[in-house]
Amino acid sequence: MGALPKRKISRIRRGHRRAHYLSLNMPKMVYCPQCHHLHLSHHVCKNCGSYKNHEVVIIKDKKKKN
C-alpha cells in the first residue's frame, strides 16, 4: 500500500498549489510605429500590415486612420 497523508489538506492550500497554471495573462500589446494602433508585440500589425517598419502584408481594404 502506498503512502497516505497524515492530515487533510485544506481547500485553500489545495487551491494555492493548483493555481499557478490557472492564472490568465494578458497578451503584451504595443503601439504600431506606422499607424499608432495597438497590436501584439512581435506580430504583424493587422491594421497596416507592417512589422519592424517594413510593410510585410498588403491589406486590400487599407484605410488610414490616425
N, C-alpha and C positions, 0 to 999 in steps of 0.2 A: 504494500500500500504506500502511496506517495505521501509527501509531507503535507500536513494540514496547517492552516493558520491557527494561532493561539487565540486571537481575538478577531471580532468582526471589524471590518474596515468601514468607516462611516461613509455616508453618501458624499460628503464634502471632499474627503481625502480621495475617494474613488474618482470623483469628478475632476479634481485637480490633476490627477495622474492621466486622465484621458483627454484633457482639454488642449494639450499642446498641438495636436494636429487638427483640431476642430476650429481653431480660430481663423477668421477670414481676413485677408489682407487686401487693401485696396490697391489696384494697379497704379504704378507710377506714371503720372501724366506730366507732360512738358508742353510748352508753347512752341509752335512751329515758327521758325525764323522767317519764313516766306509769307504766310498768310495769318499768323498770330492766332491760330485755333489750337485748342488742346488736342493732343494725340498721345498714344502710348509711347514711352521712351524706347528707342532702338527699333521703331517701326516706321513704315512709310505713312506720311500724313494722308488721311482719307479725303481731306478737303482739296488739297492742291497736288497731291501725288509726288511730293518731294521728300528726299531723305538726305541729310547732311548737305543741304544747299544745292542738291542736284535733282533735276526732275527725272524721276525713275519710272513713274507710271503716268501714262497720258489719260486724263479723265475727259470723257466726251462732253458731259454736261458741266463744264467748268464755269462756275460763277464766282467772280471775285467779290468777296465780302470782307470789308475792313472794319 
